[in-house]
Amino acid sequence: MTDNSNDSSSETLGGPGPDPDNPAAKDPSDWVTGDEPITASQRSYLDTLAREAGEELSADLTKAEASEQIERLQNKTGRGA
């Protein structure tokens, strides 16, 4: 794998799962702060995705749960492509 640490134009975020080569990348269920309440940014984006998907979700989510729902709804709405 090429070291692109100084070439931000070739870096990507997201994908099918955490980058195994990045020690900071973790599954949401493993986040230290994953049990904290959903952030305002997550809530706003999740609200948009849920409306587009025709779903209603509980607003009582943790950061990790919100992240998982965002990923699921991105795939459902086509925003994750």
Buried (B, 14 or more C-beta within 10 A) or exposed (E): EEEEEEEEEEEEEEEEEEEEEEEEEEEBEEBEEBEEBBBEEBBEBBEBBBEBBEBEBEEEBBBBBBBBBBBBBBEBBEBBE
